[in-house]
Amino acid sequence: MENSEADDTAITVKELIDLLATYPVDLRVVVDGYEDGYDNVHPDNLSIISIYYKPDHRDWEGEYEESWLNPGEKSLPAVRIARKSH
């Protein structure tokens, strides 16, 4: 499931669980809001998507795009934590 072109500092679900396990279990988990601030992470905002690495991304864009945007690229599955705000 690895993409050799992708950032090798990305973490897996197990690594995230292990990292989160070092914190008190009652801490809230948040994600960046759309423009600023933070949003709660909700269980129904987690999903599996198919992504591909986009080496020519701009500084303000993410390194990955959803695979349906460019079906010819090598894709890999990922867990997406969606923001609550739009």
C-alpha positions as CSV (number, residue, x, y, z in Angstrom):
1,M,0.0,0.0,0.0
2,E,3.0,2.3,0.0
3,N,3.6,4.9,-2.6
4,S,7.3,5.5,-3.0
5,E,6.7,9.0,-4.4
6,A,4.7,10.0,-1.4
7,D,6.0,11.6,1.8
8,D,7.6,8.8,3.8
9,T,6.8,10.7,7.1
10,A,3.1,9.9,6.7
11,I,1.7,7.7,9.5
12,T,-0.5,4.6,9.5
13,V,-3.6,4.0,11.6
14,K,-1.5,1.9,14.0
15,E,1.1,4.6,14.4
16,L,-1.7,7.2,15.1
17,I,-3.3,4.9,17.7
18,D,0.1,4.4,19.3
19,L,0.8,8.2,19.3
20,L,-2.7,9.0,20.7
21,A,-2.3,6.3,23.4
22,T,0.5,8.4,25.0
23,Y,-2.1,11.2,25.8
24,P,-4.8,11.2,28.5
25,V,-7.8,9.3,27.1
26,D,-10.3,12.2,27.8
27,L,-8.5,14.8,25.6
28,R,-10.6,16.1,22.7
29,V,-9.4,15.5,19.1
30,V,-9.8,18.4,16.7
31,V,-8.9,19.2,13.0
32,D,-8.2,22.5,11.4
33,G,-11.3,24.5,10.5
34,Y,-11.8,25.9,7.0
35,E,-10.2,29.3,7.3
36,D,-9.1,29.3,11.0
37,G,-10.0,27.8,14.3
38,Y,-10.6,24.1,15.0
39,D,-13.4,21.6,14.6
40,N,-14.3,18.4,16.6
41,V,-13.6,15.1,15.1
42,H,-16.8,13.1,14.8
43,P,-16.9,9.3,14.3
44,D,-19.2,9.7,11.3
45,N,-16.7,12.0,9.6
46,L,-14.2,9.2,9.1
47,S,-14.2,7.4,5.8
48,I,-11.9,5.4,3.5
49,I,-11.0,7.1,0.3
50,S,-8.7,6.4,-2.6
51,I,-5.9,9.0,-3.1
52,Y,-2.9,9.6,-5.3
53,Y,0.3,11.6,-4.7
54,K,0.4,14.9,-6.6
55,P,4.1,16.0,-6.7
56,D,3.3,19.3,-8.4
57,H,1.0,20.5,-5.6
58,R,1.1,24.2,-4.6
59,D,2.1,25.3,-1.1
60,W,-1.6,25.9,-0.2
61,E,-2.8,22.6,-1.6
62,G,-2.6,19.1,0.0
63,E,0.0,16.7,-1.3
64,Y,-2.7,14.2,-2.3
65,E,-5.9,14.3,-4.4
66,E,-8.8,11.9,-4.6
67,S,-8.1,9.3,-7.2
68,W,-11.4,9.9,-9.1
69,L,-9.9,13.3,-10.1
70,N,-7.1,11.6,-12.1
71,P,-8.0,7.9,-12.7
72,G,-4.7,7.1,-14.5
73,E,-2.5,7.8,-11.4
74,K,-1.3,5.1,-9.0
75,S,-3.7,5.2,-6.0
76,L,-3.7,4.1,-2.4
77,P,-6.4,3.9,0.3
78,A,-6.4,6.3,3.2
79,V,-8.6,7.1,6.2
80,R,-10.1,10.6,5.8
81,I,-11.0,12.7,8.8
82,A,-13.4,15.2,7.4
83,R,-13.9,18.6,9.0
84,K,-17.3,19.4,10.5
85,S,-17.4,23.0,9.0
86,H,-17.6,23.7,5.3
